[in-house]
Amino acid sequence: MSNCVRIDSNVNFFYEDSGMDGLDPSNYTTIVFIHGTGYNATVFRKLFPFGPNHNYRIVSLHRRGYAPSSPWTEEEVALFTSSDLEDGKKFLRLAGLQIARFLLGFAASQGIPKYDKEKDTGGIVLHGWSLGTLFSQAVLFALDGLTTEELGQLENYLHAVICHDPTAITHGIPQPRLPASSPWWQLTTVSEKWAFFKKFITGFYVHPNPYSHDLVDLNLDKSDESRPHSLSELPEQELEQILSFEMYATHDAAPFTTDLEAFRFANRRALFDVEMAKYLPDVRVRIVCGIEGSGLLLFFVNEMERALKDPSNVFGEGAERAREYKVVHLERGNHFVFWDEPGWALDQFITCLKD
């Protein structure tokens, strides 16, 4: 079912909801998924039947610009299409505060159980996927922008953030240059890029060493064509219901032109700033990827693993160990592991929070 949370007079967030059937109403946990580029919130629907196995309520949020959630305003679009560093920071702060206030509005309107730290039940797990990780990460960046009352309420609920297959801009990591033979260099129109993107992102990739920090061990863009791509079983009409070419071509593409330093700044504050880590200090952060996804996605995750040892080597002077996080490589699965193996994937997402 689809519902709505209004966070102010101009912004409505719609979401898909697995509901409470089969859950213990006194202590269930809510996991909120934020979708990626070109795919709306219904892409997570195959997870819904598996929530009761873990006493989990599953919610998938339609990001701004994806109907029926509110579109971005002209003023907001100006921020994330700007090349100005300060505009980029303002947009990330705005985005983080909006997601945080959605979580607060959802918790209040639904009367969900608060987090019980001793039993590790109740509350909210925020799960960003692909470009959605930019928005889950932005929540941690923007915590000091909440009022004291809002922060206190959020602390009652939010206890974990999962960044699943983060993009280059999620953490402000420069994207490695693709080889000259890459098909990406042959694409000129947005329609051509969209067609290739859908094929690229749903493929399975074999890597010499998926855990490596060396690019030569990662297969960046040549998928295993002997395996059917994720979502390939869907009739075209059904597939179109979860896709948005318009958002891929416009608003979702725009942040990738923003000054990368804005994302690096936000990431340093979210994870590598001792003072910022004092806000919601018990929130667990997990950075997750499947080892059969594109080497580009693995590269970004492996760089975050390298930053565990010395953040300044990856993110520059001033970055220091602050907020606790762990990197988790799923033993199998590509970018759409939650679609291909929804029961197993949900098991992994939940298990990674318990180690």
Secondary structure as the mmCIF struct_conf table of DSSP 4:
data_model
#
loop_
_struct_conf.conf_type_id
_struct_conf.id
_struct_conf.beg_label_comp_id
_struct_conf.beg_label_asym_id
_struct_conf.beg_label_seq_id
_struct_conf.end_label_comp_id
_struct_conf.end_label_asym_id
_struct_conf.end_label_seq_id
STRN STRN1 SER A 2 ASP A 8
TURN_TY1_P TURN_TY1_P1 SER A 9 ASN A 10
STRN STRN2 VAL A 11 ASP A 17
BEND BEND1 MET A 20 MET A 20
TURN_TY1_P TURN_TY1_P2 ASP A 21 GLY A 22
BEND BEND2 LEU A 23 LEU A 23
TURN_TY1_P TURN_TY1_P3 PRO A 25 ASN A 27
STRN STRN3 THR A 29 ILE A 34
TURN_TY1_P TURN_TY1_P4 THR A 37 GLY A 38
STRN STRN4 TYR A 39 TYR A 39
HELX_RH_3T_P HELX_RH_3T_P1 ALA A 41 HIS A 54
TURN_TY1_P TURN_TY1_P5 ASN A 55 ASN A 55
STRN STRN5 TYR A 56 LEU A 61
TURN_TY1_P TURN_TY1_P6 ARG A 64 GLY A 65
BEND BEND3 TYR A 66 TYR A 66
TURN_TY1_P TURN_TY1_P7 ALA A 67 PRO A 68
BEND BEND4 SER A 69 SER A 69
HELX_LH_PP_P HELX_LH_PP_P1 SER A 70 THR A 73
HELX_RH_AL_P HELX_RH_AL_P1 GLU A 74 PHE A 80
TURN_TY1_P TURN_TY1_P8 THR A 81 THR A 81
HELX_RH_AL_P HELX_RH_AL_P2 LEU A 85 GLN A 110
TURN_TY1_P TURN_TY1_P9 GLY A 111 GLY A 111
HELX_LH_PP_P HELX_LH_PP_P2 ILE A 112 TYR A 115
STRN STRN6 ASP A 116 ASP A 116
TURN_TY1_P TURN_TY1_P10 LYS A 117 ASP A 120
STRN STRN7 THR A 121 THR A 121
BEND BEND5 GLY A 122 GLY A 123
STRN STRN8 ILE A 124 TRP A 129
TURN_TY1_P TURN_TY1_P11 SER A 130 LEU A 131
HELX_RH_AL_P HELX_RH_AL_P3 GLY A 132 PHE A 141
TURN_TY1_P TURN_TY1_P12 ALA A 142 ALA A 142
HELX_RH_3T_P HELX_RH_3T_P2 LEU A 143 GLY A 145
BEND BEND6 LEU A 146 LEU A 146
HELX_RH_AL_P HELX_RH_AL_P4 THR A 148 GLU A 155
TURN_TY1_P TURN_TY1_P13 ASN A 156 TYR A 157
STRN STRN9 LEU A 158 HIS A 164
BEND BEND7 ASP A 165 ASP A 165
HELX_RH_AL_P HELX_RH_AL_P5 ALA A 168 HIS A 171
TURN_TY1_P TURN_TY1_P14 GLY A 172 GLY A 172
HELX_LH_PP_P HELX_LH_PP_P3 ILE A 173 PRO A 179
TURN_TY1_P TURN_TY1_P15 ALA A 180 SER A 181
HELX_RH_3T_P HELX_RH_3T_P3 PRO A 183 GLN A 186
BEND BEND8 THR A 189 THR A 189
HELX_RH_AL_P HELX_RH_AL_P6 VAL A 190 ILE A 201
TURN_TY1_P TURN_TY1_P16 THR A 202 THR A 202
BEND BEND9 PRO A 208 PRO A 208
TURN_TY1_P TURN_TY1_P17 PRO A 210 TYR A 211
BEND BEND10 HIS A 213 ASP A 214
HELX_RH_3T_P HELX_RH_3T_P4 LEU A 215 ASP A 217
BEND BEND11 LEU A 218 LEU A 218
BEND BEND12 ASP A 221 ASP A 221
TURN_TY1_P TURN_TY1_P18 GLU A 225 SER A 226
BEND BEND13 ARG A 227 ARG A 227
HELX_LH_PP_P HELX_LH_PP_P4 PRO A 228 HIS A 229
TURN_TY1_P TURN_TY1_P19 SER A 230 GLU A 233
BEND BEND14 LEU A 234 LEU A 234
HELX_RH_AL_P HELX_RH_AL_P7 GLU A 236 GLU A 240
TURN_TY1_P TURN_TY1_P20 GLN A 241 ILE A 242
STRN STRN10 LEU A 243 LEU A 243
HELX_RH_AL_P HELX_RH_AL_P8 PHE A 245 ALA A 249
TURN_TY1_P TURN_TY1_P21 THR A 250 ALA A 253
HELX_RH_3T_P HELX_RH_3T_P5 ALA A 254 THR A 257
BEND BEND15 THR A 258 THR A 258
HELX_RH_AL_P HELX_RH_AL_P9 LEU A 260 LEU A 271
BEND BEND16 PHE A 272 PHE A 272
TURN_TY1_P TURN_TY1_P22 VAL A 274 GLU A 275
HELX_RH_3T_P HELX_RH_3T_P6 MET A 276 LYS A 278
BEND BEND17 TYR A 279 LEU A 280
TURN_TY1_P TURN_TY1_P23 PRO A 281 ASP A 282
STRN STRN11 ARG A 284 GLY A 290
TURN_TY1_P TURN_TY1_P24 ILE A 291 GLU A 292
BEND BEND18 GLY A 293 GLY A 293
HELX_RH_AL_P HELX_RH_AL_P10 GLY A 295 LYS A 309
HELX_RH_AL_P HELX_RH_AL_P11 PRO A 311 PHE A 315
TURN_TY1_P TURN_TY1_P25 GLU A 317 GLY A 318
BEND BEND19 ARG A 321 ARG A 321
BEND BEND20 ARG A 323 ARG A 323
STRN STRN12 TYR A 325 LEU A 330
BEND BEND21 GLU A 331 ARG A 332
TURN_TY1_P TURN_TY1_P26 HIS A 335 PHE A 336
HELX_RH_AL_P HELX_RH_AL_P12 VAL A 337 ASP A 340
BEND BEND22 GLU A 341 GLU A 341
HELX_RH_AL_P HELX_RH_AL_P13 PRO A 342 THR A 351
TURN_TY1_P TURN_TY1_P27 CYS A 352 LYS A 354
#
